[in-house]
Amino acid sequence: MTATAARDEAEVYDLRGLKCPLPVMKARKRLSTMAGGAALWVETTDPLAVIDIPHFCHEDGHALEASERVEAGHRFLIRKKV
């Protein structure tokens, strides 16, 4: 599967408007319900997410495949550990 295909098929989880620690807590809970290897886009406006989301992925063993600045904040492509 190409990176573009992975991006296109990933579910989008809108966490805009939530402040730390809610984006990480909600992303962790959502990923816990997903199959190993599944991808999830997390969208957030929390300025601390650029620190918190990569740290969370490293701690929990998930792959952070993309981190992008968007008009209203950031979005992250997380691949759940298998």
Helices and strands as residue ranges (DSSP letters): H 3-9, E 11-14, H 22-32, E 39-44, H 49-60, E 63-70, E 73-79
